[in-house]
Amino acid sequence: GEEMAIPEKKETDYLFEKTYTCPVCNTEFKALKVKASMPKLLRTDPDMRPVYQSIDIIKYECVACEKCGYAALSKDFDKLSDAQIKMIRKEITPNFKGMKHAEQRYTYDEALLRYKMALANVAVKHGRTSEMAYLCLKIAWLYRGKRHELVAADEKKKRELYGSEIAYIKKAREGFNSARMNEMFPIAGMDEWTYDFLLAELSIECNEPGDAKKLVSNIIVAQNAPSRVKERARELRDYINNMEEVAVSYFKEIDLPQEKGKSTK
C-alpha cells in the first residue's frame, strides 16, 4: 500500500503497566492495561466484538496474578468473598505453574492463557453462569483476532483457529441460554433485548437459525424493546430468511478461504 504521512500508532502506544494487589495472595504485581485515550473503533462484529485500529483491546481486559494463579476480568478482580479466596488458594494455587511476565504487549496466546485461567477461577469460586459464558465469548473473540492476524496463505491454521473460536461460541451460547433462565437482568451488563439479540447472533454462528429466528421474532413484537434493537432484529430476520446455506456465517464470509470454484476475492 501507499505510505501514510502520519505514522500509525502501534499497539504498545496504547498500553501502560498498572499495579494490582492480588486479593488471594496479597502480592503486588503489574499487568498491562489500555490507556484512557482509546484507539479508533473501526467496526463492531455482529456478535458485538469491537475492532479497534492497531490494537485488540480484548487482550488486556483480563488480569492474572503471576504468583498464585488467580485471574479475572479487571472490572471483577477485587470482587471476591473470603470463602472464594479460600477455594482459590486450595484449588488453583497448588496447581499453578507460574507464567511469564509480559512488559511490552500480550500476544494472542498470552491473552488466551490469562482468559483460560480466569475461566478456571470462575469454576472454582462457583461464579455465575453468565460470568463463564462472557469469558467464553471473549475467548472466541481472541481466537478470531488471532485468525485475522494470519496471512491469507495459512489456510490450515485459519481453519484450526476457526474451530477453536466456534467451540467457545458454543460454550458461550449454552452458558447464556442457561443464565437467561436463572439470573436477573441486567446479565453481563446487558438488558433483555441486547442479550437476546446477542443470543440470536451466537445461534446463527452455531448453525441454529431456528433458535435465532425465535429470538429475533420475540424482540420484534415486544412492546418495550428499543426501536434500535428492533431495527437490528428485523435486519437479522431478513438475513436468516435469505440465507441459502446456514453454515456460511458472517465470519466465514469475511476471511475464510472459499470453496473451490468460487472467487476468493
N, C-alpha and C positions, 0 to 999 in steps of 0.2 A: 504493500500500500504506500501511499504518499506520506512523506514525513510531515507531522504536525508541527506548527510553530511552537505551540505550548507543550512542554513535556508533560506526559500523562503521569498522574500520581501513581506511586507504587503501593502495594498492599501495606508495606511497613510504615508508610507515611501516615496511615490512619490509626496506628496502634501505639499503645503505651503499656508499661508494666504497672499493674495495680497490686497493692499489698493486701492480702487477706489474712485473717486469723482463722485457722480451722476450728470449727465448733466441736469436732470429735477428739482431736489430739492437742489442740491449743498451739500448734506450730504456726509461726508466721511464714508465709510464702508469697511469691509473686506469680501472677498469671497475666497473660496478655488480654487486653480489653480494647474495644474500639473507642476512639476519641469522640467527644460530643459533636465535633464538626463532621457531619456524616458525608460519606461519598454520595454521588448522584445515583438515584434509583432509576434503573433502565427499564425494568418491567416487573410484573408480578406473574408468575406461572399460574395456571388455572387453579391449582391446589394451594394458592396463597404464598408460595415460596418467593421471597423478594430477591431480585437480582440487581446487584449494585455494580457500578463501574469499578474496576481494579481490585475489588475485594469481595469475598463471600463472608458476610458478617456472621452467618450462622456458625461458622467455625469457632467464633470467640464467645458464644453465649453460655458455654459450659465451663465450669471451674472445677479443677481436681487438685486435691492435696497430694503432693508427691511423696509425702511421708507415710500416711496411713491408708490412702486409697479412697477416702471419702470424696464423692463428686456429685454435683448438682448443677442445674441451671443457675446462673449467677443471681437471678432475682429470688431464688428459693434457697440460696446457700445457707443462710442462718436460721431457716425455719425448721428446727429440729427439737423434739422433746427429749427429756432425759432418757426415757425408755428407748427412743430411737437411737440415741447416741450409744447406749449400751449394746443394742443389737448390732450396730455397725462395727463397734470395737470387737465384738465376739465373732461376727461372720465375715466381715470384709477384710479388716486389718491383718489377721493372721495369714490370709491367702494372697495378700498384696505383695507383688514382687518389686515394686518401685517403678518409676518411669523417668525418662529423660526430660530435663528442663529445657524448654524451647524459649529462646530470648528474642529472636527476630520475628518469626511468624510461625503459624502452625501449618504443617502440610495437611492434606485431607486425612491421611492415615493417623496423624497425631490427634486431630479433632475427633475422628471416629472413635479412637481409643477412649478419649475423655467422655464422650456421649455413652459409650457402652458401659463404662464404669458407672456413670450416673444411673443407667438403667438397672444395673445390678444393685445399686444402693436403694433405689426406689422399691425394688422387690424385697430387700432385706428389712427396710424400715416400714413395710406394709403401707406404702404410699397409695394415693388414689389411682384408680384405673386410668383416668384421664391424663394423669401425670406420665404414666408409662406410654400411653398412646401418643402423646405430644412429643415425647423423646423419640419414639419410633418414627414419627413423621419427619422430624428434623434429621434423623439418621438417614432416612430415604433421600432427603434433600441433599445431604452431604455426598451420598453416592452419585446423585445426579450431577452435582457440581464437579465432582471428580471425573465423571464421564465427559462432561462438556469441555473439560480442560485437555482431553486427549486429542492427538492429531487424528484426522479422519481415517488414516490408513490402519489404525489399530482396532480393526473390527472385532476381533475375538475378545479383547479386553473390554470393549464397549458393551458387548452383549453380556459379558460376565457381570459388569457393574450394573447394567440394567436389571439383571436377575436379582442382584442384592437389593437394589432400590425397590423393586416390586415386592420382594419378600417383606421388607419393612413397611411398605404401604399397606400390605395385607394385615400386618400386625397392628398398625395404627388404626385401620378401619375396624378391626374386631374390637379393639380397646375403646374406640369412640362409640361404637354401637352399644357396647355393654355399659359404658358410663352414661350414655343417653337415658338408660332405664333406671340407673341407680344414683345419679348425682343431680344436684340442683343447679340451674343456670344462675349466673354465667359459669360455663365449664371451660377450662383452659383459656379464660379471658374472652370467650365468645358468647354472644347471645344465641338464642334458639335458632334463628334464621340463618345466621352466618355459619353456625355449627352444622345445620342440616345441608346447607349448600356445599360446605367442605366435604361432608359425608357423601354427597352425590358425586362430587368430583372423584373422590377416592374409589367409589363404586365403579365408575367408568374405567379408572386405571386398573381395577381388579377384574375388568371384563364382566361386570354385573349391571348391564344397562337397565334391567327391570327395576332393581332397587333404586338406581339413580332417578329413574322416571317417577317412581312413587314419591321420593323425597322432594323433587322439584315441583311436582303437581300440588303437594301439600303447601308449599311455600306460595305458589301462585294463587291459590284460593284462600289463603289465610287472611283474615280481616286486618290483623295488626302487623303484618310483615312490612318493613320499609320498602318503598317503591323501588329504590336502587337494587335491593336484593331480588325483588320480584322480577325486575327487568333482566337481571342476570340469569334468573331461574328460567325465564321464557327462552332466552338465548340457548341455554343448555338443553332445554326440552327440544328445541328445533334441531340442535346438533344431534341429539340422540335419535330423533326421528329420521334424520338424513344419513345416519351412519350406514355405510354399505357393509362395512366389516368392523365389528365391535373392537376387535383386537388392535386396530390401528388407532392407538390412543394419541393424544396430542404429542406426547413426548417422543414416540417413535417417529411421528411426522417431523419433529424438529430436527433430529440429527442421527437417527439410527439408519444404517445402510438400507436402501430399498431392496426389495426382492429383485432377482434378475429380470431383465426385460423392461423394467421401469427406469426412467431417468433418475440419476442420483442428484440432479440439480434441484 
